[in-house]
Amino acid sequence: MFDKLGEVVSVVLGALALGYMIYESGRRKRKLSDLFYVYSQDTDISAELMAMVESGELQPYVRGNRT
């Protein structure tokens, strides 16, 4: 009786551990995907701003003394 109960508990715990690992892997993948999607948006915006500076529509920011 206890042998079968131990096997059942082991299988259930193993299934729970495997399920958690799959869930955590998916969560981390979504987090990284969201992070890199933001970076790709920033890259597009930066390229557009650089093009505007090169065409003269914008002046680049220059840190300096204000008098």
Secondary structure, 3 states (H helix, E strand, C coil): CHHHHHHHHHHHHHHHHHHHHHHHHHHHHHHHHHHHHHHHHHHHHHHHHHHHHHHCCCCCCCCCCCC
